[in-house]
Amino acid sequence: MNHHEELRILRQRRRQIAAGIRNTTGHQRASLVASYEAAMRAENRHRIAIEFDL
């Protein structure tokens, strides 16, 4: 699997988490927000890897 495929999968996962955030409340929502932030960081790492050919 190359970086572009991994990035596509990460984007899909982030969108699934976002949908979950919209449909939950309270502590569960806070946990999903943390997961969303982690997914964004992972996506950014892959973008950097693609840009700099790492």
PDB file with one MODEL, atoms N, CA, C and O in Angstrom:
MODEL        1
ATOM      1  N   MET A   1       0.858  -1.175   0.000  1.00  0.00           N
ATOM      2  CA  MET A   1       0.000   0.000   0.000  1.00  0.00           C
ATOM      3  C   MET A   1       0.905   1.240   0.000  1.00  0.00           C
ATOM      4  O   MET A   1       1.820   1.340   0.818  1.00  0.00           O
ATOM      5  N   ASN A   2       0.656   2.162  -0.895  1.00  0.00           N
ATOM      6  CA  ASN A   2       1.480   3.373  -0.946  1.00  0.00           C
ATOM      7  C   ASN A   2       0.854   4.501  -0.116  1.00  0.00           C
ATOM      8  O   ASN A   2      -0.234   4.355   0.440  1.00  0.00           O
ATOM      9  N   HIS A   3       1.568   5.618  -0.048  1.00  0.00           N
ATOM     10  CA  HIS A   3       1.098   6.737   0.789  1.00  0.00           C
ATOM     11  C   HIS A   3      -0.251   7.269   0.326  1.00  0.00           C
ATOM     12  O   HIS A   3      -1.074   7.655   1.155  1.00  0.00           O
ATOM     13  N   HIS A   4      -0.492   7.296  -0.971  1.00  0.00           N
ATOM     14  CA  HIS A   4      -1.760   7.832  -1.472  1.00  0.00           C
ATOM     15  C   HIS A   4      -2.942   6.959  -1.040  1.00  0.00           C
ATOM     16  O   HIS A   4      -3.999   7.472  -0.671  1.00  0.00           O
ATOM     17  N   GLU A   5      -2.757   5.654  -1.088  1.00  0.00           N
ATOM     18  CA  GLU A   5      -3.823   4.754  -0.643  1.00  0.00           C
ATOM     19  C   GLU A   5      -4.057   4.888   0.855  1.00  0.00           C
ATOM     20  O   GLU A   5      -5.198   4.909   1.316  1.00  0.00           O
ATOM     21  N   GLU A   6      -2.962   4.979   1.610  1.00  0.00           N
ATOM     22  CA  GLU A   6      -3.090   5.145   3.057  1.00  0.00           C
ATOM     23  C   GLU A   6      -3.791   6.454   3.396  1.00  0.00           C
ATOM     24  O   GLU A   6      -4.607   6.506   4.316  1.00  0.00           O
ATOM     25  N   LEU A   7      -3.470   7.510   2.652  1.00  0.00           N
ATOM     26  CA  LEU A   7      -4.107   8.808   2.879  1.00  0.00           C
ATOM     27  C   LEU A   7      -5.605   8.728   2.605  1.00  0.00           C
ATOM     28  O   LEU A   7      -6.405   9.301   3.345  1.00  0.00           O
ATOM     29  N   ARG A   8      -5.982   8.025   1.556  1.00  0.00           N
ATOM     30  CA  ARG A   8      -7.405   7.848   1.233  1.00  0.00           C
ATOM     31  C   ARG A   8      -8.126   7.122   2.370  1.00  0.00           C
ATOM     32  O   ARG A   8      -9.230   7.507   2.757  1.00  0.00           O
ATOM     33  N   ILE A   9      -7.505   6.082   2.897  1.00  0.00           N
ATOM     34  CA  ILE A   9      -8.107   5.328   3.996  1.00  0.00           C
ATOM     35  C   ILE A   9      -8.206   6.198   5.247  1.00  0.00           C
ATOM     36  O   ILE A   9      -9.214   6.156   5.953  1.00  0.00           O
ATOM     37  N   LEU A  10      -7.165   6.988   5.524  1.00  0.00           N
ATOM     38  CA  LEU A  10      -7.198   7.879   6.690  1.00  0.00           C
ATOM     39  C   LEU A  10      -8.297   8.922   6.561  1.00  0.00           C
ATOM     40  O   LEU A  10      -8.986   9.228   7.533  1.00  0.00           O
ATOM     41  N   ARG A  11      -8.461   9.470   5.355  1.00  0.00           N
ATOM     42  CA  ARG A  11      -9.542  10.452   5.141  1.00  0.00           C
ATOM     43  C   ARG A  11     -10.905   9.823   5.392  1.00  0.00           C
ATOM     44  O   ARG A  11     -11.774  10.426   6.020  1.00  0.00           O
ATOM     45  N   GLN A  12     -11.080   8.600   4.892  1.00  0.00           N
ATOM     46  CA  GLN A  12     -12.348   7.895   5.070  1.00  0.00           C
ATOM     47  C   GLN A  12     -12.616   7.672   6.561  1.00  0.00           C
ATOM     48  O   GLN A  12     -13.733   7.886   7.030  1.00  0.00           O
ATOM     49  N   ARG A  13     -11.600   7.246   7.299  1.00  0.00           N
ATOM     50  CA  ARG A  13     -11.748   7.023   8.735  1.00  0.00           C
ATOM     51  C   ARG A  13     -12.095   8.328   9.456  1.00  0.00           C
ATOM     52  O   ARG A  13     -12.958   8.347  10.334  1.00  0.00           O
ATOM     53  N   ARG A  14     -11.421   9.416   9.082  1.00  0.00           N
ATOM     54  CA  ARG A  14     -11.700  10.719   9.710  1.00  0.00           C
ATOM     55  C   ARG A  14     -13.144  11.139   9.460  1.00  0.00           C
ATOM     56  O   ARG A  14     -13.801  11.674  10.353  1.00  0.00           O
ATOM     57  N   ARG A  15     -13.634  10.900   8.260  1.00  0.00           N
ATOM     58  CA  ARG A  15     -15.037  11.252   7.949  1.00  0.00           C
ATOM     59  C   ARG A  15     -16.020  10.411   8.760  1.00  0.00           C
ATOM     60  O   ARG A  15     -17.070  10.901   9.175  1.00  0.00           O
ATOM     61  N   GLN A  16     -15.675   9.140   8.984  1.00  0.00           N
ATOM     62  CA  GLN A  16     -16.530   8.286   9.809  1.00  0.00           C
ATOM     63  C   GLN A  16     -16.562   8.790  11.245  1.00  0.00           C
ATOM     64  O   GLN A  16     -17.615   8.806  11.882  1.00  0.00           O
ATOM     65  N   ILE A  17     -15.408   9.201  11.747  1.00  0.00           N
ATOM     66  CA  ILE A  17     -15.349   9.740  13.110  1.00  0.00           C
ATOM     67  C   ILE A  17     -16.174  11.020  13.201  1.00  0.00           C
ATOM     68  O   ILE A  17     -16.898  11.225  14.175  1.00  0.00           O
ATOM     69  N   ALA A  18     -16.067  11.885  12.185  1.00  0.00           N
ATOM     70  CA  ALA A  18     -16.833  13.145  12.185  1.00  0.00           C
ATOM     71  C   ALA A  18     -18.329  12.866  12.227  1.00  0.00           C
ATOM     72  O   ALA A  18     -19.070  13.558  12.925  1.00  0.00           O
ATOM     73  N   ALA A  19     -18.773  11.868  11.495  1.00  0.00           N
ATOM     74  CA  ALA A  19     -20.195  11.507  11.512  1.00  0.00           C
ATOM     75  C   ALA A  19     -20.594  11.050  12.915  1.00  0.00           C
ATOM     76  O   ALA A  19     -21.684  11.372  13.387  1.00  0.00           O
ATOM     77  N   GLY A  20     -19.719  10.306  13.576  1.00  0.00           N
ATOM     78  CA  GLY A  20     -19.997   9.864  14.932  1.00  0.00           C
ATOM     79  C   GLY A  20     -20.077  11.024  15.906  1.00  0.00           C
ATOM     80  O   GLY A  20     -20.903  11.018  16.818  1.00  0.00           O
ATOM     81  N   ILE A  21     -19.220  12.022  15.718  1.00  0.00           N
ATOM     82  CA  ILE A  21     -19.230  13.200  16.591  1.00  0.00           C
ATOM     83  C   ILE A  21     -20.572  13.907  16.484  1.00  0.00           C
ATOM     84  O   ILE A  21     -21.128  14.348  17.491  1.00  0.00           O
ATOM     85  N   ARG A  22     -21.085  14.014  15.287  1.00  0.00           N
ATOM     86  CA  ARG A  22     -22.363  14.711  15.092  1.00  0.00           C
ATOM     87  C   ARG A  22     -23.526  13.979  15.749  1.00  0.00           C
ATOM     88  O   ARG A  22     -24.549  14.589  16.063  1.00  0.00           O
ATOM     89  N   ASN A  23     -23.374  12.679  15.955  1.00  0.00           N
ATOM     90  CA  ASN A  23     -24.486  11.877  16.467  1.00  0.00           C
ATOM     91  C   ASN A  23     -24.342  11.460  17.927  1.00  0.00           C
ATOM     92  O   ASN A  23     -25.113  10.627  18.404  1.00  0.00           O
ATOM     93  N   THR A  24     -23.367  12.026  18.648  1.00  0.00           N
ATOM     94  CA  THR A  24     -23.195  11.656  20.050  1.00  0.00           C
ATOM     95  C   THR A  24     -23.079  12.901  20.925  1.00  0.00           C
ATOM     96  O   THR A  24     -22.944  14.022  20.436  1.00  0.00           O
ATOM     97  N   THR A  25     -23.134  12.668  22.226  1.00  0.00           N
ATOM     98  CA  THR A  25     -23.011  13.768  23.188  1.00  0.00           C
ATOM     99  C   THR A  25     -22.134  13.317  24.352  1.00  0.00           C
ATOM    100  O   THR A  25     -21.801  12.138  24.472  1.00  0.00           O
ATOM    101  N   GLY A  26     -21.772  14.247  25.188  1.00  0.00           N
ATOM    102  CA  GLY A  26     -21.093  13.959  26.442  1.00  0.00           C
ATOM    103  C   GLY A  26     -19.695  13.399  26.308  1.00  0.00           C
ATOM    104  O   GLY A  26     -18.937  13.774  25.413  1.00  0.00           O
ATOM    105  N   HIS A  27     -19.364  12.485  27.224  1.00  0.00           N
ATOM    106  CA  HIS A  27     -18.007  11.937  27.295  1.00  0.00           C
ATOM    107  C   HIS A  27     -17.643  11.165  26.031  1.00  0.00           C
ATOM    108  O   HIS A  27     -16.499  11.195  25.577  1.00  0.00           O
ATOM    109  N   GLN A  28     -18.630  10.475  25.475  1.00  0.00           N
ATOM    110  CA  GLN A  28     -18.353   9.718  24.249  1.00  0.00           C
ATOM    111  C   GLN A  28     -17.954  10.673  23.121  1.00  0.00           C
ATOM    112  O   GLN A  28     -17.075  10.365  22.316  1.00  0.00           O
ATOM    113  N   ARG A  29     -18.600  11.811  23.076  1.00  0.00           N
ATOM    114  CA  ARG A  29     -18.270  12.804  22.054  1.00  0.00           C
ATOM    115  C   ARG A  29     -16.855  13.337  22.250  1.00  0.00           C
ATOM    116  O   ARG A  29     -16.118  13.505  21.279  1.00  0.00           O
ATOM    117  N   ALA A  30     -16.473  13.600  23.479  1.00  0.00           N
ATOM    118  CA  ALA A  30     -15.118  14.089  23.767  1.00  0.00           C
ATOM    119  C   ALA A  30     -14.079  13.068  23.313  1.00  0.00           C
ATOM    120  O   ALA A  30     -13.033  13.438  22.779  1.00  0.00           O
ATOM    121  N   SER A  31     -14.361  11.808  23.522  1.00  0.00           N
ATOM    122  CA  SER A  31     -13.450  10.749  23.089  1.00  0.00           C
ATOM    123  C   SER A  31     -13.339  10.722  21.568  1.00  0.00           C
ATOM    124  O   SER A  31     -12.247  10.552  21.025  1.00  0.00           O
ATOM    125  N   LEU A  32     -14.455  10.889  20.889  1.00  0.00           N
ATOM    126  CA  LEU A  32     -14.443  10.904  19.420  1.00  0.00           C
ATOM    127  C   LEU A  32     -13.698  12.120  18.883  1.00  0.00           C
ATOM    128  O   LEU A  32     -13.019  12.034  17.860  1.00  0.00           O
ATOM    129  N   VAL A  33     -13.824  13.250  19.572  1.00  0.00           N
ATOM    130  CA  VAL A  33     -13.089  14.446  19.143  1.00  0.00           C
ATOM    131  C   VAL A  33     -11.585  14.191  19.248  1.00  0.00           C
ATOM    132  O   VAL A  33     -10.827  14.600  18.368  1.00  0.00           O
ATOM    133  N   ALA A  34     -11.154  13.528  20.302  1.00  0.00           N
ATOM    134  CA  ALA A  34      -9.734  13.190  20.448  1.00  0.00           C
ATOM    135  C   ALA A  34      -9.299  12.252  19.324  1.00  0.00           C
ATOM    136  O   ALA A  34      -8.201  12.395  18.785  1.00  0.00           O
ATOM    137  N   SER A  35     -10.149  11.300  18.974  1.00  0.00           N
ATOM    138  CA  SER A  35      -9.843  10.392  17.861  1.00  0.00           C
ATOM    139  C   SER A  35      -9.764  11.147  16.547  1.00  0.00           C
ATOM    140  O   SER A  35      -8.912  10.857  15.707  1.00  0.00           O
ATOM    141  N   TYR A  36     -10.647  12.110  16.369  1.00  0.00           N
ATOM    142  CA  TYR A  36     -10.650  12.929  15.150  1.00  0.00           C
ATOM    143  C   TYR A  36      -9.347  13.713  15.046  1.00  0.00           C
ATOM    144  O   TYR A  36      -8.748  13.789  13.973  1.00  0.00           O
ATOM    145  N   GLU A  37      -8.909  14.292  16.154  1.00  0.00           N
ATOM    146  CA  GLU A  37      -7.653  15.047  16.161  1.00  0.00           C
ATOM    147  C   GLU A  37      -6.477  14.140  15.821  1.00  0.00           C
ATOM    148  O   GLU A  37      -5.589  14.537  15.067  1.00  0.00           O
ATOM    149  N   ALA A  38      -6.460  12.937  16.363  1.00  0.00           N
ATOM    150  CA  ALA A  38      -5.390  11.982  16.065  1.00  0.00           C
ATOM    151  C   ALA A  38      -5.419  11.587  14.592  1.00  0.00           C
ATOM    152  O   ALA A  38      -4.369  11.436  13.967  1.00  0.00           O
ATOM    153  N   ALA A  39      -6.614  11.421  14.038  1.00  0.00           N
ATOM    154  CA  ALA A  39      -6.749  11.074  12.622  1.00  0.00           C
ATOM    155  C   ALA A  39      -6.232  12.209  11.741  1.00  0.00           C
ATOM    156  O   ALA A  39      -5.606  11.962  10.710  1.00  0.00           O
ATOM    157  N   MET A  40      -6.490  13.438  12.143  1.00  0.00           N
ATOM    158  CA  MET A  40      -5.985  14.582  11.379  1.00  0.00           C
ATOM    159  C   MET A  40      -4.463  14.628  11.403  1.00  0.00           C
ATOM    160  O   MET A  40      -3.830  14.912  10.386  1.00  0.00           O
ATOM    161  N   ARG A  41      -3.875  14.346  12.567  1.00  0.00           N
ATOM    162  CA  ARG A  41      -2.408  14.326  12.665  1.00  0.00           C
ATOM    163  C   ARG A  41      -1.820  13.240  11.770  1.00  0.00           C
ATOM    164  O   ARG A  41      -0.821  13.474  11.090  1.00  0.00           O
ATOM    165  N   ALA A  42      -2.424  12.067  11.764  1.00  0.00           N
ATOM    166  CA  ALA A  42      -1.944  10.968  10.917  1.00  0.00           C
ATOM    167  C   ALA A  42      -2.041  11.351   9.445  1.00  0.00           C
ATOM    168  O   ALA A  42      -1.134  11.077   8.659  1.00  0.00           O
ATOM    169  N   GLU A  43      -3.147  11.986   9.085  1.00  0.00           N
ATOM    170  CA  GLU A  43      -3.338  12.429   7.696  1.00  0.00           C
ATOM    171  C   GLU A  43      -2.257  13.441   7.307  1.00  0.00           C
ATOM    172  O   GLU A  43      -1.704  13.378   6.209  1.00  0.00           O
ATOM    173  N   ASN A  44      -1.965  14.367   8.211  1.00  0.00           N
ATOM    174  CA  ASN A  44      -0.938  15.375   7.938  1.00  0.00           C
ATOM    175  C   ASN A  44       0.441  14.746   7.788  1.00  0.00           C
ATOM    176  O   ASN A  44       1.226  15.171   6.940  1.00  0.00           O
ATOM    177  N   ARG A  45       0.747  13.731   8.607  1.00  0.00           N
ATOM    178  CA  ARG A  45       2.026  13.034   8.478  1.00  0.00           C
ATOM    179  C   ARG A  45       2.159  12.404   7.093  1.00  0.00           C
ATOM    180  O   ARG A  45       3.228  12.456   6.485  1.00  0.00           O
ATOM    181  N   HIS A  46       1.085  11.813   6.599  1.00  0.00           N
ATOM    182  CA  HIS A  46       1.127  11.190   5.274  1.00  0.00           C
ATOM    183  C   HIS A  46       1.248  12.236   4.170  1.00  0.00           C
ATOM    184  O   HIS A  46       1.946  12.018   3.180  1.00  0.00           O
ATOM    185  N   ARG A  47       0.580  13.353   4.334  1.00  0.00           N
ATOM    186  CA  ARG A  47       0.716  14.425   3.339  1.00  0.00           C
ATOM    187  C   ARG A  47       2.162  14.909   3.249  1.00  0.00           C
ATOM    188  O   ARG A  47       2.685  15.143   2.160  1.00  0.00           O
ATOM    189  N   ILE A  48       2.798  15.055   4.416  1.00  0.00           N
ATOM    190  CA  ILE A  48       4.194  15.482   4.443  1.00  0.00           C
ATOM    191  C   ILE A  48       5.079  14.421   3.783  1.00  0.00           C
ATOM    192  O   ILE A  48       5.985  14.752   3.018  1.00  0.00           O
ATOM    193  N   ALA A  49       4.819  13.173   4.076  1.00  0.00           N
ATOM    194  CA  ALA A  49       5.603  12.090   3.477  1.00  0.00           C
ATOM    195  C   ALA A  49       5.468  12.096   1.956  1.00  0.00           C
ATOM    196  O   ALA A  49       6.443  11.868   1.240  1.00  0.00           O
ATOM    197  N   ILE A  50       4.270  12.354   1.472  1.00  0.00           N
ATOM    198  CA  ILE A  50       4.050  12.424   0.027  1.00  0.00           C
ATOM    199  C   ILE A  50       4.780  13.616  -0.566  1.00  0.00           C
ATOM    200  O   ILE A  50       5.463  13.498  -1.583  1.00  0.00           O
ATOM    201  N   GLU A  51       4.628  14.775   0.085  1.00  0.00           N
ATOM    202  CA  GLU A  51       5.233  15.999  -0.441  1.00  0.00           C
ATOM    203  C   GLU A  51       6.755  15.924  -0.520  1.00  0.00           C
ATOM    204  O   GLU A  51       7.360  16.399  -1.481  1.00  0.00           O
ATOM    205  N   PHE A  52       7.374  15.314   0.512  1.00  0.00           N
ATOM    206  CA  PHE A  52       8.831  15.279   0.554  1.00  0.00           C
ATOM    207  C   PHE A  52       9.393  13.910   0.148  1.00  0.00           C
ATOM    208  O   PHE A  52      10.582  13.640   0.319  1.00  0.00           O
ATOM    209  N   ASP A  53       8.530  13.065  -0.383  1.00  0.00           N
ATOM    210  CA  ASP A  53       8.941  11.771  -0.923  1.00  0.00           C
ATOM    211  C   ASP A  53       9.695  10.936   0.111  1.00  0.00           C
ATOM    212  O   ASP A  53      10.758  10.383  -0.168  1.00  0.00           O
ATOM    213  N   LEU A  54       9.117  10.861   1.314  1.00  0.00           N
ATOM    214  CA  LEU A  54       9.750  10.100   2.404  1.00  0.00           C
ATOM    215  C   LEU A  54       9.273   8.667   2.419  1.00  0.00           C
ATOM    216  O   LEU A  54       9.700   7.882   3.266  1.00  0.00           O
TER     217      LEU A  54
ENDMDL
END
